[in-house]
């Protein structure tokens, strides 16, 4: 009986270690993927967007400004800022759909 209990302890500790290893590997893989996507996203923003789209993206996501604030700062109508943001998002989505698989 003692051997059985010892074997179960070894089994569960090995299984827990393996599970921990798998979770660590999954986290490392997820982090690697996140970093790769982030680099590709930066490339898209730098190379694929117009200067106006880049500016709206930077103000909206980088500085956390609202569309009315962006419009006021850039001296454009709110609908223009909204349209630039949407077209930038669409362009980024299209690019990443084909690049990130």
C-alpha positions as CSV (number, residue, x, y, z in Angstrom):
1,X,0.0,0.0,0.0
2,X,2.8,2.4,0.8
3,X,4.4,1.8,-2.6
4,X,1.1,2.6,-4.2
5,X,0.8,5.9,-2.4
6,X,4.3,6.7,-3.3
7,X,3.7,5.9,-6.9
8,X,0.6,8.1,-6.9
9,X,2.6,10.9,-5.3
10,X,5.2,10.6,-8.0
11,X,2.6,10.4,-10.7
12,X,0.7,13.5,-9.6
13,X,3.9,15.5,-9.0
14,X,5.2,14.5,-12.4
15,X,1.9,15.3,-14.0
16,X,1.7,18.7,-12.2
17,X,5.3,19.4,-13.4
18,X,4.4,18.5,-16.9
19,X,1.2,20.6,-16.8
20,X,3.2,23.5,-15.5
21,X,5.8,22.9,-18.3
22,X,3.0,22.9,-20.9
23,X,1.4,26.1,-19.4
24,X,4.9,27.8,-19.4
25,X,5.5,26.7,-23.0
26,X,2.0,28.0,-24.0
27,X,2.7,31.3,-22.3
28,X,6.1,31.6,-23.9
29,X,4.6,30.7,-27.3
30,X,1.8,33.3,-26.8
31,X,4.3,35.9,-25.8
32,X,6.5,35.2,-28.8
33,X,3.4,35.4,-31.1
34,X,2.3,38.6,-29.4
35,X,5.8,40.2,-30.0
36,X,5.8,39.1,-33.6
37,X,2.3,40.5,-34.2
38,X,3.3,43.7,-32.5
39,X,6.3,44.1,-34.7
40,X,4.2,43.5,-37.8
41,X,1.6,45.9,-36.6
42,X,4.3,48.6,-36.2
43,X,5.5,47.9,-39.7
44,X,2.0,48.2,-41.1
45,X,1.4,51.5,-39.3
46,X,4.8,52.9,-40.5
47,X,4.7,51.6,-44.1
48,X,1.1,51.0,-45.1
49,X,-0.9,54.0,-43.6
50,X,-1.0,57.5,-44.9
51,X,0.4,60.2,-42.7
52,X,-3.1,61.3,-41.8
53,X,-4.1,57.8,-40.8
54,X,-0.9,57.3,-38.8
55,X,-1.6,60.6,-37.0
56,X,-5.2,59.6,-36.0
57,X,-4.1,56.1,-34.9
58,X,-1.3,57.6,-32.8
59,X,-3.6,60.1,-31.1
60,X,-6.4,57.6,-30.6
61,X,-4.5,54.6,-29.4
62,X,-1.2,56.2,-28.3
63,X,-2.5,59.2,-26.5
64,X,-6.0,57.9,-25.7
65,X,-7.7,60.9,-27.2
66,X,-11.4,60.8,-28.2
67,X,-12.5,61.5,-31.8
68,X,-13.8,65.0,-30.9
69,X,-10.5,65.8,-29.2
70,X,-8.6,64.5,-32.3
71,X,-10.8,66.5,-34.6
72,X,-10.2,69.7,-32.6
73,X,-6.5,69.2,-32.4
74,X,-6.1,68.5,-36.1
75,X,-8.6,71.2,-37.1
76,X,-10.8,68.7,-39.0
77,X,-14.4,67.6,-38.6
78,X,-15.2,64.7,-36.3
79,X,-16.5,62.6,-39.2
80,X,-13.2,63.1,-41.0
81,X,-11.3,61.9,-38.0
82,X,-13.7,58.9,-37.6
83,X,-13.3,58.1,-41.3
84,X,-9.5,58.2,-41.1
85,X,-9.6,56.0,-38.0
86,X,-11.9,53.4,-39.7
87,X,-9.9,53.3,-42.9
88,X,-6.7,52.9,-40.9
89,X,-8.2,50.0,-38.9
90,X,-9.5,48.4,-42.1
91,X,-6.1,48.6,-43.8
92,X,-4.3,47.2,-40.7
93,X,-6.9,44.3,-40.5
94,X,-6.5,43.5,-44.1
95,X,-2.7,43.5,-43.9
96,X,-2.5,41.4,-40.8
97,X,-5.1,38.9,-42.1
98,X,-2.6,38.0,-44.8
99,X,0.6,38.3,-42.9
100,X,-0.3,36.7,-39.5
101,X,-1.3,33.1,-39.9
